[in-house]
Amino acid sequence: MFMKTSDARIMQRIALLACSVFEREIALHASGAGHIAEVRFFEMGLHDRPDQLRATLQENLDAVDARTDIEAVVLAYGLCGRGTAGLRPLRHKLVIPRAHDCITVFMGSKEAYAEHQQRCPTCYYYTPGWNRGRRVPGPEKLEALKSELAKKFDPDDVEFLVESEREQLALHDTATYLDLGTDDAEAEAAYARKCADWLGWKFEHRRGDPALLKDLLWGNWDNERFQIIEPGMQLGHAPDETIMRAELVQGKPPTA
């Protein structure tokens, strides 16, 4: 059922809902994946608004789940601040990696992520997609923050809020850049290093492990690395190393 193969004729047909942080990685590692019937990408900024992320994903899950030519809906997401908790499929099973966020997927497993965090608790993670969105600590993000705050607050308040941001950044001292072999990997590594230099941080470039993403895309789903939610159940948060669990549906789906 979960045979490792690139032959789409014996693969389960799927629909894919994915964060745009994975756009180039999915293009690379799902090349030739004829079993993927539909792909929908969503903006990275939804991570800042978990309730809106949940509502957006549920709306699109309902839409692709209504298809009769697929066997599963796959999420290229993690728990993402519990923004995916509460999602529920109606017709087909829902599959998601056991991950707090996308860094687990770049690392290749939740165990690799936990080991790295234990070794470097002051690391801040950069990836090509987060870099492209300028959503990582660096001069461009700080200037964008100032401009956005200036539209809403007085100059003294803006300076206070920017200083609060600097204090949060001071909790980190290392920029850890992860890539999965995309064609922009080296250019984005240079940008991450530039940000590290500007912040006065150390810089670490780690080649990620694409195994978790590839197995998600190609249907190699085991219960150790993936949470599978059957119709009638919903995705829940598990307060242990499994990260996620299947729960009975309670009431109406949460909305923004």
C-alpha positions in Angstrom: 0.0 0.0 0.0 2.8 2.4 0.8 5.3 1.0 -1.6 8.3 3.2 -2.4 8.1 3.8 -6.0 8.0 6.6 -8.6 5.5 4.7 -10.7 2.3 6.8 -10.3 0.2 4.0 -11.8 0.2 2.1 -8.4 0.4 5.2 -6.2 -2.5 6.5 -4.2 -3.9 9.6 -5.8 -3.7 12.6 -3.5 -4.5 16.3 -3.2 -1.8 18.4 -1.6 -2.3 21.5 0.6 1.0 23.1 1.3 2.6 26.2 2.8 4.4 28.2 0.2 7.6 27.9 2.2 7.9 24.5 0.5 7.0 25.6 -3.0 10.4 25.0 -4.6 11.2 21.9 -2.5 7.9 20.3 -3.6 8.7 21.1 -7.2 12.0 19.4 -6.8 11.1 16.3 -4.8 7.7 15.7 -6.4 9.0 15.9 -10.0 7.1 13.4 -12.1 4.5 12.7 -9.4 1.5 12.0 -11.6 -0.4 10.7 -8.6 -0.8 14.2 -7.2 -4.1 15.3 -8.6 -4.1 18.9 -7.3 -1.8 21.2 -5.4 -2.8 24.3 -3.4 -0.2 26.6 -1.8 -1.0 29.1 1.0 0.9 32.2 2.1 3.5 32.0 4.9 1.9 34.9 6.7 -1.0 32.7 7.8 1.4 31.3 10.5 1.0 34.6 12.3 -2.8 34.0 12.6 -3.4 30.3 13.6 -7.2 30.7 13.7 -7.2 32.1 10.1 -4.7 29.4 9.0 -7.1 26.7 10.4 -10.1 28.3 8.7 -8.4 28.7 5.4 -7.1 25.1 5.4 -10.4 23.7 6.5 -12.2 25.5 3.6 -9.7 24.2 1.1 -9.7 20.7 2.7 -13.4 20.6 2.2 -13.0 21.6 -1.4 -10.4 19.0 -2.4 -11.9 16.3 -0.1 -15.0 16.5 -2.2 -13.1 15.0 -5.2 -14.0 11.4 -6.1 -10.7 10.7 -7.9 -8.3 10.8 -4.9 -7.7 8.6 -1.9 -6.1 11.0 0.5 -5.5 14.7 1.2 -1.9 15.5 2.3 -0.8 18.5 4.3 2.8 19.9 3.9 2.5 21.6 7.3 3.2 20.8 10.9 1.2 21.7 14.0 2.2 25.3 13.3 1.2 27.0 16.5 -1.9 24.6 16.6 -3.1 26.3 13.4 -3.8 22.8 12.0 -5.3 21.4 15.2 -9.0 20.8 14.6 -8.8 20.1 10.9 -11.2 17.3 9.9 -11.6 15.4 6.7 -15.1 14.5 5.4 -14.5 11.8 2.7 -10.8 10.8 2.5 -8.1 10.3 5.0 -5.9 13.3 5.9 -2.1 12.8 6.2 0.3 15.2 7.9 3.9 14.9 9.2 4.4 14.6 13.0 6.0 18.0 13.2 5.7 21.1 15.3 6.6 23.2 12.3 8.3 23.1 8.9 11.8 22.9 10.4 11.1 19.3 11.3 10.4 18.6 7.7 13.6 20.3 6.6 15.5 18.3 9.3 14.0 15.0 8.1 12.5 13.9 11.4 11.2 15.2 14.7 14.1 13.4 16.4 16.7 15.2 14.3 15.0 18.5 15.1 14.9 17.8 18.8 18.5 16.8 18.9 19.6 20.0 17.1 17.5 22.2 19.4 19.1 20.5 22.4 22.5 21.1 21.0 21.8 24.7 20.0 18.8 26.1 21.9 19.8 29.6 20.8 19.6 28.9 17.1 17.2 30.7 14.8 16.3 28.7 11.7 16.5 30.0 8.1 15.3 28.3 5.0 15.1 29.4 1.3 11.3 30.0 1.5 11.4 32.0 4.7 14.3 34.0 3.3 12.5 34.8 0.1 9.5 36.0 2.1 11.9 38.2 4.2 10.3 36.7 7.3 13.6 36.0 9.0 15.7 38.2 11.4 17.7 40.7 9.3 17.8 44.3 8.1 14.9 44.0 5.7 12.6 42.5 8.2 13.4 45.1 10.8 12.8 47.9 8.3 9.5 46.4 7.2 8.5 46.1 10.9 9.2 49.8 11.4 7.2 50.8 8.4 4.2 48.7 9.4 4.3 50.0 13.0 4.6 53.6 11.8 1.2 53.3 10.2 -0.4 52.4 13.5 1.5 54.0 16.3 3.3 57.2 17.4 7.1 57.4 16.9 7.8 56.8 20.6 5.6 53.7 20.6 7.3 52.5 17.4 10.7 52.8 18.9 9.6 50.9 22.0 8.1 48.1 20.0 11.2 47.8 17.8 13.4 47.7 20.9 11.2 44.9 22.2 11.8 43.0 18.9 15.6 43.5 19.3 15.4 42.1 22.9 13.7 39.0 21.5 16.4 38.6 18.9 19.0 38.9 21.6 17.8 35.5 22.9 19.5 33.9 19.9 23.1 33.9 18.8 23.2 31.5 15.8 21.6 31.5 12.3 21.1 27.9 11.2 20.3 27.7 7.5 18.7 24.6 6.2 18.1 23.6 2.5 16.9 20.6 0.6 18.9 21.0 -2.5 16.8 23.5 -4.5 18.5 25.6 -7.1 18.3 28.8 -5.0 20.0 27.1 -2.0 23.4 28.7 -2.2 22.1 32.2 -3.0 19.7 32.0 0.0 22.6 30.6 2.2 24.5 33.8 1.3 21.5 35.9 2.4 21.2 34.0 5.7 24.9 34.6 6.3 24.4 38.3 5.6 21.7 38.4 8.2 23.8 36.6 10.7 26.7 39.1 10.2 24.3 42.0 10.6 23.0 40.6 13.8 26.4 39.6 15.1 25.4 35.9 15.2 27.3 32.8 14.3 26.3 31.1 11.1 25.7 27.4 10.4 24.8 25.9 7.1 23.2 22.4 7.3 22.0 20.4 4.4 18.6 19.1 5.4 17.2 15.6 4.9 14.4 15.4 2.3 13.3 11.9 3.4 10.3 13.1 5.4 9.0 15.5 2.6 9.6 12.9 -0.1 7.8 10.2 1.8 4.9 12.6 2.5 4.6 13.3 -1.2 5.1 9.8 -2.4 2.7 8.0 0.0 5.2 6.2 2.2 3.2 6.9 5.4 4.0 5.1 8.6 2.4 5.9 12.0 5.7 6.8 13.6 6.4 9.8 11.3 2.9 10.7 10.1 -0.5 11.3 11.6 -3.3 9.9 9.6 -6.8 11.2 10.3 -9.7 9.2 9.1 -13.1 10.8 8.2 -15.1 11.3 11.4 -12.0 12.2 13.3 -10.0 15.5 13.7 -6.4 16.4 14.2 -5.5 17.1 17.8 -2.4 18.3 19.6 -0.6 15.6 21.7 1.4 17.0 24.7 4.2 14.4 24.2 6.8 13.4 21.6 4.1 12.2 19.2 3.0 15.9 18.7 -0.3 14.9 17.2 -3.2 12.5 17.7 -6.6 11.7 16.1 -9.6 12.9 18.1 -13.3 12.4 17.9 -15.0 15.3 16.2 -16.6 17.6 18.8 -19.1 20.3 17.6 -18.5 22.5 14.5 -15.1 23.1 13.0 -13.2 26.0 14.5 -13.2 29.2 12.4 -11.3 32.4 12.4 
